[in-house]
Amino acid sequence: MSLDNRTALFRLPIELRWRDLDAFNHVNNSNFMTYLEEARIRWFESLGEPWLTDAFAPLLAAVQMSYRTPIPYPARVVVELFADRVGTTSVTIGHRICSDDGTVLYADGHVVIVWIDRASGRPTPLPAAVRRIAGG
């Protein structure tokens, strides 16, 4: 069951760890960002083509996160990624963290990732695999 009708680019199930909890006995908000980071890296790795080289690298330019409800422990969650916008040098990746059965939305939002030329620090065109898979 999905929380909306978008098709995810990538889905990553995550089994929560005891250490993810805070003093209020739910997953600490900072771990939400770690879950998203792990999903993005695994998605990039799944492309099967270079997304990070000695010449270019992705740089997180912006993050927006709406925390909808606390994640209790124990739980298994799923991080879903979506291509919200594909530009020349950047991609906006929508994300959501939901229960493994898709009935509870814990958080949603988006990140903007810009690819940069490592030598100059200036934006550079998206890697071909990212552009193609994200729909640009």
N, C-alpha and C positions, 0 to 999 in steps of 0.2 A: 504494500500500500504506500502510495506517495503522498506527500503533503501538498503538492501542486502538480501541474501537468508538464513541467520542464523535464527534459531528459538529461540525466547527469552525464558529464564527460567522464567522470571517475567517481567510484565509490570505495571507501575504505572502512571496513568494520574495525572497531577498536574495543578491546576488552579493558575496562577500567582497572587501575591499580590502586591498592590501598593508599599509597603515597600521594595519589592525586587529590585526596580529600583535604579540606581545611578544618578549622576549629568548629565550623558549623555543620560538619558531617555531610558535606556535599562537595562536588568537584570544584576546586578553586578556579576562579575566572581566568587566571593566567594559563592554566592547562588547556583551555579552549583554544588559545592561540597555538599551543604546541601541537594539538591534534590537527589543526588546519595546516600548519607547516609540514607535518609528516605526510598528510594527504597530497599537498602540492608537490613535494619532492618525489613521492612515489608515482604521481601522475607523470611528471617530467621524465622520470626514469623509464616509465612504461612506453614512452614514445618511440624508443628504439633508434633515435637519431640524436645528434648533439644538441643539447640545450644549454650547455655550460662548457666553455673551452678556455684555453689560455688567452684567447682574443676577446671573448664576450662572456657576460654573466648577467643573470637576472638580479634586479634590485627591488626590494619592496618599497614602493613609493607612498602607499596609503592603505589604511586598514579601517574598515567600518564593521562593527560587531554589535548586534542587538541581542542581549541576553534575554531569552523568553521565559525560561523556568530553570530552576536548579537541577543539576543531574545528581540523582541519588546514587548511593553505593549499596550493593553491587549493581552493575548495569553493563550492558553492551550497547555501544552507540555506533552510528554510521555517519561518516563525514561524506558529504556529496559536494562535488565541484561542478560549476556551470560556466560556460563562456558567455559573459554578459556583454562584452564589447571587445572587439579586436581592432587595434589601431596599427599604425605603422611601426612604432617602437614599443608599444605597450599592449598589455591585455588586462582586462578587468575580469577577474574570476569571482563569480558569485559562489557563496558557500552556505551550507547549513549543516548543523549537527542535530541529528534526530535519533529517536529510539530505533533499535534494530528492526522493529516491526513497522516503522514509519508512522506511528500514531502520535508521537510526542515530539514537538519541535523545541529543542533546548536553546538554539541560537541560530542566527542567520546574519548575512551581510555580504561584504565583498572586499577584495583586495585589488589594488592596482600594482602590477609588476611591470617595470621598465627594463628592457635589456640595454646594457651599456657596453661601450667599448672599454676594455680594461685599461688600455694605454692612456686614453684621453679623458675617461670618465664621462663622456658624452653619450647620449642615447644612440643606439644603433638598431637597424631593422630586426624585427623578431626572427628567431630561427625558423626555418621553413617548416619543420615538424609542428611547432607550436601554432603557427599560422594555419596550417592545413587542418590539424585536428580540432582547433578551436573554432574553425569555420570562417576564417578571414580570407 
